[in-house]
Amino acid sequence: DKELRAVFLRLFAQLLQGYRWCLHVVRIHPEPVIRFHKPSWASVGW
């Protein structure tokens, strides 16, 4: 059971490793808007 949890934890950690690099802050609006740049996410770690 613990080994299976460790495998899933490692998998999700690897999948989400570079997600912050794919976020773009748009400051056109009065409040900053964060958008997810999908092409960047597709190229991270693949």
Backbone torsions as a table, in degrees:
resi	resn	phi	psi	omega
1	ASP	NA	-45.1	-179.7
2	LYS	-67.6	-35.2	178.7
3	GLU	-66.1	-41.4	178.4
4	LEU	-63.2	-42.1	176.9
5	ARG	-61.7	-41.3	179.7
6	ALA	-64.4	-39.0	178.8
7	VAL	-63.9	-45.9	179.6
8	PHE	-66.1	-39.9	178.5
9	LEU	-61.9	-43.2	178.8
10	ARG	-66.1	-40.5	178.7
11	LEU	-59.7	-49.6	-179.4
12	PHE	-67.1	-35.1	177.4
13	ALA	-63.8	-40.2	178.6
14	GLN	-69.6	-38.8	-179.7
15	LEU	-66.8	-37.1	-175.3
16	LEU	-97.7	9.7	-174.1
17	GLN	-57.5	-44.6	-173.9
18	GLY	-110.7	23.2	-173.3
19	TYR	-66.7	-29.6	-178.5
20	ARG	-65.9	-28.6	178.4
21	TRP	-69.1	-16.7	-176.8
22	CYS	-96.3	1.0	179.7
23	LEU	-93.4	133.4	178.5
24	HIS	-118.0	131.1	177.4
25	VAL	-94.2	122.5	-180.0
26	VAL	-103.6	120.8	-175.3
27	ARG	-108.8	23.2	177.6
28	ILE	-71.5	-37.0	-178.4
29	HIS	-80.8	160.5	177.2
30	PRO	-56.1	-35.9	175.7
31	GLU	-108.4	137.3	179.6
32	PRO	-59.2	140.4	178.3
33	VAL	-116.4	132.3	178.9
34	ILE	-102.6	125.1	178.6
35	ARG	-117.6	147.5	-179.9
36	PHE	-93.7	124.7	-179.0
37	HIS	-93.1	98.5	-173.0
38	LYS	-62.2	-41.3	179.1
39	PRO	-60.7	-34.7	177.2
40	SER	-65.7	-41.6	-179.5
41	TRP	-63.2	-37.9	-178.7
42	ALA	-66.0	-27.7	-177.2
43	SER	-93.8	-5.9	-178.1
44	VAL	-77.1	118.7	172.5
45	GLY	66.6	14.6	-179.2
46	TRP	-105.9	NA	NA
